[in-house]
Amino acid sequence: MDIEEVRAYLAKENGLATVSTTQADGRVLSSVANCGVIDHPITGAPCVALVSAGGAARLGHVRRGSQVTIAIRRDWTWRSVTGPADLIGPDDLPDGIDAEALRLLLREVFQAASGTHDDFDEYDRVMADEGRVAVFVAPERILGNY
């Protein structure tokens, strides 16, 4: 199983998946987000990506070094991707990514995660107001059943 199979699997429905990180005390925090597969804007490697609220606890976990697991279920089958994550957002801008590149990147991740919007200017405004962050999970381990 590889990342291209995960891309096709996510696209079968709406990209909805469970996102899990490890808290400082070792407990797992899980939530639900729309995810898609796109190429990492710095490395070019395909990653599972999502747009996260700027105040989401998962961001602090990733900054602390938590790996991320994305678990996807469709009917009675599942896939999971686990690996380290990179954050690109207002407080996490790597060299070469400015505010305009971030605006376009958030759109790209949203669309890869099956998102559609009638007014992308409004989408951009909300993403900026909420301090949204793009999360890129490198696929170190991919598991699943058929």
C-alpha positions in Angstrom: 0.0 0.0 0.0 1.3 3.5 -0.9 0.3 7.1 -0.7 -1.4 7.1 -4.1 -3.7 4.3 -2.8 -4.4 6.5 0.2 -5.2 9.4 -2.2 -7.7 7.3 -4.1 -9.2 6.0 -0.8 -9.7 9.4 0.6 -11.4 10.6 -2.6 -14.0 7.8 -2.5 -16.1 10.0 -0.2 -15.5 13.4 1.4 -12.0 13.0 2.8 -13.3 12.8 6.3 -10.8 11.1 8.7 -9.8 10.8 12.3 -6.7 12.7 13.2 -4.8 11.6 16.3 -1.8 13.1 18.1 -0.1 12.4 21.5 -0.5 14.8 24.3 2.3 15.8 26.7 1.0 13.3 29.3 1.0 10.4 26.8 -2.8 10.3 26.2 -4.0 10.3 22.6 -6.1 13.1 21.3 -8.4 12.3 18.4 -10.6 14.6 16.3 -12.2 14.5 12.9 -11.0 16.6 9.9 -11.2 16.5 6.1 -7.9 15.3 4.6 -6.4 15.0 1.2 -3.1 14.0 -0.4 -1.0 16.8 -1.9 2.7 17.4 -2.5 4.4 19.1 0.4 5.2 22.7 -0.7 8.8 22.6 0.5 9.9 19.0 -0.1 7.6 18.1 -3.0 6.9 14.7 -1.4 3.2 13.6 -1.3 1.7 14.0 2.2 -1.7 13.7 3.8 -2.8 17.3 4.5 -5.5 19.1 6.4 -6.5 22.6 7.4 -6.6 23.0 11.2 -8.0 25.7 13.4 -5.2 28.0 14.6 -6.1 27.3 18.3 -6.4 23.5 17.9 -4.6 21.4 20.6 -3.1 19.2 17.8 -0.9 22.0 16.7 0.8 22.2 20.1 1.3 18.5 20.1 2.9 18.6 16.6 5.2 21.5 17.7 6.2 19.4 20.7 7.2 16.5 18.3 4.1 14.3 18.3 3.6 12.2 15.3 0.2 12.2 13.6 -2.0 9.3 12.6 -4.7 9.8 10.0 -7.3 7.0 10.1 -9.8 6.7 7.3 -12.8 4.3 7.2 -15.0 3.4 4.3 -17.6 0.7 4.8 -15.8 -2.2 6.5 -12.3 -1.2 5.2 -9.8 1.2 6.6 -6.4 2.9 5.9 -4.1 4.8 8.3 -1.1 7.0 7.7 1.4 7.8 10.5 4.3 10.1 10.4 5.8 13.4 11.5 4.0 16.5 10.6 5.0 20.0 9.3 2.9 23.0 10.0 2.5 26.0 7.7 0.5 28.9 9.1 0.7 32.4 10.3 3.0 31.4 13.2 4.8 28.7 11.3 5.9 30.3 8.0 9.0 28.5 6.5 11.4 30.3 4.2 9.8 30.8 0.8 6.2 30.9 2.1 4.7 34.3 2.6 1.1 35.4 3.5 0.0 35.1 -0.2 1.5 31.7 -0.6 -0.2 30.6 2.6 -3.5 31.9 1.4 -3.2 29.8 -1.8 -1.9 26.8 0.1 -4.8 26.7 2.4 -7.1 26.7 -0.6 -5.1 23.9 -2.2 -5.3 21.7 0.9 -9.0 22.5 1.3 -9.7 21.4 -2.3 -7.6 18.3 -2.0 -9.7 17.3 1.0 -12.8 17.4 -1.2 -13.7 21.0 -0.2 -15.7 23.3 -2.4 -16.6 26.9 -1.8 -18.9 29.4 -3.6 -16.9 32.4 -2.5 -13.1 31.9 -2.1 -12.6 35.5 -1.1 -14.8 34.8 2.0 -13.0 31.5 2.6 -9.6 33.4 2.5 -11.0 36.0 5.0 -12.2 33.3 7.4 -9.0 31.3 7.2 -6.9 34.5 8.0 -9.3 35.6 10.8 -9.1 32.1 12.4 -5.4 31.7 12.0 -5.8 28.5 10.1 -2.8 26.2 9.6 -2.0 23.7 6.9 -0.8 20.4 8.4 1.3 18.0 6.3 1.8 14.4 7.5 4.7 12.5 5.9 3.7 8.9 5.3 6.3 6.9 7.3 3.8 4.0 7.9 0.7 3.2 5.9 -1.6 0.4 7.1 -5.0 -0.9 6.1 -7.2 -3.8 5.2 -9.1 -4.5 2.0 
